[in-house]
Amino acid sequence: MLTSSLPTQEINVPCAGWRGWFALAVLMLPVLLVSVDNTVLSFALPEIALDLQPSSVEQLWIIDVYPLVLAGLLVTMGTLGDRFGRKRLLLVGATGFAAVSALSAFAPTAVLLIAGRALMGVFGAMLMPSTLSLLRSIFRDRDERRFAIAIWASGFSAGAALGPIVGGFLLEHFSWGSVFLMAVPVLVPLLVLAPFFVPESRDPAPGRFDAVSVVLSLATMVPIVYGIKKLAVEGPLSLAPVLFVVGVVFGWLFVRRQNRAAAPMLDMSLFRRGTFSGAILVNLLSVVGLVGFLYFVAQHLQLVVGLSPMVAGFALVPGLALMIVSGLAVVPVAKRFAPRVVVPVALAFSVVAYIMVALSTADLVQLIVAFALLGIGIGAAETVSNELILSSAPSAKAGAASAVSETAYEVGAVLGTAVLGGILAAFYRTQLVLPEGLSAVAADASRETLAGAVAVSNTLDDPALAESLRLAAAHAFDSGVVVTALIGAALIVVAAVIAAATLGGTRSTSKK
């Protein structure tokens, strides 16, 4: 046959055209929203803590419950998108997310805010798998797709850059609830434009919806992540070991069911591809490093240095801008050099960033430079790893690959806060030496969180006692930052080693 003499590279792949790039711009809206939500909440957390007075565990859950629920449902929603249409699921998720965000803005208690964040996670899980999997169908040429994925990955960084600025402005002029209302103006254009410019995409032969697998996936993730939180906050004598065992058992049952099913909800053969699994782990650990850094730097800038939310946001803009630039600049570099070289070199910048923080947090300029170096490394690594995740999976499994990639991102966000944030909270409590003269209630509130100590200091009539409390809390917090930064550096080193071992020694030039 004539086709037998053709090379394996696909030579007549149609370009996306202007409609494809406009569709990408529309799809960036939910990507921006998710990243804005993660960043702006870190900056709003001090005001939320002062207003709603959450405990240290509730404070962590306010941040963690959204990515936890989202990560637990991503594969499920990816399957629904394959069956009923990815664009259709995207529109349903956008409508629900905007409505729940508006309600969460007026939550009167920490518990209700946590519940609202959980519902946002349900609808957010409908948004995210659709965006990346739709890119695979819109951009069939691999060079175009590589650049589109770079823009997609940079969208997370762009949202992170906009989050502190827009959020800081809102927090200085309105209550903390205004940061949730941002979802409405972001998602309304998506609901208007997506029906006209984003093509529908679905699996022509989807497998059946497996409710048992959905339950098993949730039963796997929730105990494990909750166990990590328990371990970080309460130590090894808590229920954490039991929760880990429960999660592992359900995880084994989930994998066993997928391997035996004729049409599994998640094709486990994807994980037997070294490049796919390695890129997933690099994604996860990179996000752990980024979110963990943002968790403590946001509190340090506002509660220790004393910057307003907006000024603190501007302090991080250089790093977030460099994250975007490095994500785009790495595209031509990745075409010339192997991923196993590019990704470890990029992550070396992030390791240096964490070491700088461990050495000193007193110099504000040094902290800004450190975050800039972190952004360079994470931005480049995320672009390369996301492109490898999609390209290493068969086109028929693009939805599953996208869902797993998004799951890694959200689990990384959970772990970044739960592990690094939990360790920081534990060191804060052990290192805090309270000045004499505090009531029992004030002492308990000061031990809970740094925000609690600052809130107590603002209510004290004795200026000297208030200043002593603020200094003691700041010293305890920064002592915990040193240990947390060293752990963050170690995690990035692990990501670099995994990249060098699994991401292949040659660059790919295929157009597929």
Number of C-alpha atoms within 10 A of each C-alpha: 5 5 7 7 7 10 8 11 11 13 12 8 13 10 15 17 10 9 14 19 18 16 20 23 18 21 27 21 20 26 23 24 23 19 19 27 21 23 24 27 22 23 30 23 20 24 18 22 20 14 15 15 18 21 15 19 17 17 20 21 26 23 23 27 23 27 28 27 24 28 30 25 25 31 28 26 29 29 27 23 25 26 19 15 19 29 24 19 23 26 21 15 23 24 16 16 26 22 15 22 23 19 15 22 18 16 16 11 13 20 15 15 23 22 18 22 27 23 21 25 25 23 28 30 31 30 30 27 31 29 25 27 25 23 25 24 18 24 24 18 20 20 18 17 23 27 20 24 26 26 21 25 28 27 25 26 28 24 26 28 27 23 28 29 22 18 28 24 18 19 22 12 10 12 15 24 21 20 26 22 19 21 24 18 10 16 20 14 12 21 16 12 14 20 13 10 17 23 16 15 21 22 18 10 10 16 16 13 15 15 11 10 20 18 15 20 23 20 19 24 23 20 21 21 22 23 24 24 26 22 21 21 22 16 15 13 9 14 15 22 17 13 21 19 15 18 24 17 14 19 19 13 16 22 17 12 17 19 16 9 13 11 15 19 25 24 16 14 10 19 15 9 14 15 24 25 21 24 29 26 21 32 28 24 25 32 24 28 30 23 22 26 24 22 23 22 23 26 23 21 22 19 22 21 14 12 16 17 28 20 17 22 27 18 22 25 22 17 23 28 21 25 31 27 20 23 29 23 17 21 19 12 14 20 15 13 14 17 27 22 18 21 29 23 16 23 31 19 20 29 24 18 27 27 18 21 27 21 12 15 20 13 9 13 11 15 20 20 18 23 31 22 25 28 30 26 29 31 32 30 30 30 29 26 25 25 21 21 23 26 22 17 20 12 16 13 16 25 31 28 30 27 27 24 27 25 26 24 24 27 24 27 27 30 27 26 27 29 24 28 26 26 22 28 28 20 21 24 18 11 18 20 15 18 15 10 10 17 9 9 9 17 18 14 21 24 22 19 25 28 26 23 25 23 23 21 22 14 11 15 9 11 12 11 17 21 16 15 26 25 19 18 28 21 17 21 26 23 19 24 29 21 16 26 25 17 19 28 23 16 18 28 19 18 25 25 17 19 26 20 15 18 25 16 13 13 14 16 11 13 18 18
